[in-house]
Amino acid sequence: ANRALEGDLAQLRRELGQYAQAISDLEECNAQSYGKISELEEENDKLKRDLGQLRRAMSQSARESRGPGEHIALESRELKAPISQLGVSYKEL
């Protein structure tokens, strides 16, 4: 009976060791996953900052590209008034 009990205890110790190893492996995997998640979050934050900078640059570029066009349109409107007045004056002549 004593040998059977010792055999059972040895079996339980082996199982306990296997469970302890499984827990250790899971904790290591969890730590690696946490590290990877942290890296991905940092990369995501960097990408968001880069996207924000790109959007601001595009917005600035769009404003700058509209500037000359708006300036030309304004000059065109300013020139139309004297030209139309000249047309009226010519007809009066």
C-alpha positions as a Markdown table, in Angstrom:
| # | Residue | x | y | z |
|---|---|---|---|---|
| 1 | Ala | 0.0 | 0.0 | 0.0 |
| 2 | Asn | 2.9 | 2.2 | 0.8 |
| 3 | Arg | 4.4 | 1.8 | -2.7 |
| 4 | Ala | 1.1 | 2.5 | -4.3 |
| 5 | Leu | 0.9 | 5.7 | -2.3 |
| 6 | Glu | 4.4 | 6.7 | -3.2 |
| 7 | Gly | 3.7 | 6.0 | -6.9 |
| 8 | Asp | 0.6 | 8.2 | -6.7 |
| 9 | Leu | 2.5 | 11.0 | -5.0 |
| 10 | Ala | 5.3 | 10.7 | -7.7 |
| 11 | Gln | 2.6 | 10.9 | -10.4 |
| 12 | Leu | 1.0 | 13.9 | -8.7 |
| 13 | Arg | 4.4 | 15.7 | -8.4 |
| 14 | Arg | 5.1 | 15.1 | -12.1 |
| 15 | Glu | 1.6 | 16.5 | -13.0 |
| 16 | Leu | 2.2 | 19.4 | -10.6 |
| 17 | Gly | 5.5 | 20.1 | -12.4 |
| 18 | Gln | 3.8 | 20.0 | -15.8 |
| 19 | Tyr | 1.2 | 22.4 | -14.6 |
| 20 | Ala | 3.8 | 24.7 | -13.1 |
| 21 | Gln | 5.7 | 24.7 | -16.4 |
| 22 | Ala | 2.5 | 25.3 | -18.4 |
| 23 | Ile | 1.7 | 28.3 | -16.1 |
| 24 | Ser | 5.3 | 29.6 | -16.5 |
| 25 | Asp | 5.0 | 29.3 | -20.3 |
| 26 | Leu | 1.7 | 31.1 | -20.3 |
| 27 | Glu | 3.1 | 33.9 | -18.1 |
| 28 | Glu | 6.0 | 34.3 | -20.5 |
| 29 | Cys | 3.7 | 34.3 | -23.5 |
| 30 | Asn | 1.6 | 36.9 | -21.8 |
| 31 | Ala | 4.6 | 39.1 | -21.1 |
| 32 | Gln | 5.7 | 38.8 | -24.8 |
| 33 | Ser | 2.2 | 39.6 | -25.9 |
| 34 | Tyr | 2.0 | 42.7 | -23.6 |
| 35 | Gly | 5.3 | 43.9 | -25.0 |
| 36 | Lys | 4.1 | 43.4 | -28.6 |
| 37 | Ile | 0.9 | 45.2 | -27.8 |
| 38 | Ser | 2.8 | 48.1 | -26.3 |
| 39 | Glu | 5.0 | 48.3 | -29.4 |
| 40 | Leu | 1.9 | 48.2 | -31.7 |
| 41 | Glu | 0.2 | 51.0 | -29.7 |
| 42 | Glu | 3.4 | 53.2 | -29.9 |
| 43 | Glu | 3.5 | 52.5 | -33.7 |
| 44 | Asn | -0.2 | 53.3 | -34.0 |
| 45 | Asp | 0.3 | 56.6 | -32.1 |
| 46 | Lys | 3.3 | 57.5 | -34.4 |
| 47 | Leu | 1.2 | 56.7 | -37.5 |
| 48 | Lys | -1.6 | 58.9 | -36.2 |
| 49 | Arg | 0.8 | 61.8 | -35.6 |
| 50 | Asp | 2.3 | 61.3 | -39.1 |
| 51 | Leu | -1.3 | 61.2 | -40.6 |
| 52 | Gly | -2.1 | 64.4 | -38.8 |
| 53 | Gln | 1.0 | 66.1 | -40.1 |
| 54 | Leu | 0.2 | 64.9 | -43.6 |
| 55 | Arg | -3.3 | 66.2 | -43.4 |
| 56 | Arg | -2.1 | 69.6 | -42.2 |
| 57 | Ala | 0.5 | 69.7 | -45.0 |
| 58 | Met | -2.2 | 68.8 | -47.6 |
| 59 | Ser | -4.5 | 71.4 | -46.2 |
| 60 | Gln | -1.8 | 74.0 | -46.2 |
| 61 | Ser | -0.9 | 73.0 | -49.8 |
| 62 | Ala | -4.5 | 73.3 | -50.9 |
| 63 | Arg | -4.8 | 76.7 | -49.3 |
| 64 | Glu | -1.6 | 77.8 | -51.0 |
| 65 | Ser | -2.7 | 76.4 | -54.4 |
| 66 | Arg | -6.0 | 78.2 | -54.1 |
| 67 | Gly | -4.3 | 81.5 | -53.3 |
| 68 | Pro | -3.1 | 82.3 | -56.9 |
| 69 | Gly | -6.3 | 81.1 | -58.5 |
| 70 | Glu | -8.4 | 83.3 | -56.2 |
| 71 | His | -6.0 | 86.2 | -56.8 |
| 72 | Ile | -6.4 | 85.8 | -60.6 |
| 73 | Ala | -10.2 | 85.5 | -60.3 |
| 74 | Leu | -10.3 | 88.7 | -58.2 |
| 75 | Glu | -8.1 | 90.5 | -60.8 |
| 76 | Ser | -10.3 | 89.3 | -63.6 |
| 77 | Arg | -13.4 | 90.6 | -61.8 |
| 78 | Glu | -11.6 | 93.9 | -61.2 |
| 79 | Leu | -10.7 | 94.2 | -64.9 |
| 80 | Lys | -14.2 | 93.4 | -66.1 |
| 81 | Ala | -15.7 | 96.5 | -64.6 |
| 82 | Pro | -13.4 | 99.0 | -66.5 |
| 83 | Ile | -13.7 | 96.9 | -69.7 |
| 84 | Ser | -17.4 | 97.0 | -69.6 |
| 85 | Gln | -17.3 | 100.8 | -68.9 |
| 86 | Leu | -15.0 | 101.2 | -71.9 |
| 87 | Gly | -17.6 | 99.3 | -74.0 |
| 88 | Val | -20.3 | 101.6 | -72.8 |
| 89 | Ser | -18.1 | 104.7 | -73.5 |
| 90 | Tyr | -17.2 | 103.4 | -77.0 |
| 91 | Lys | -20.9 | 102.9 | -77.8 |
| 92 | Glu | -21.6 | 106.5 | -76.5 |
| 93 | Leu | -18.9 | 107.8 | -78.8 |
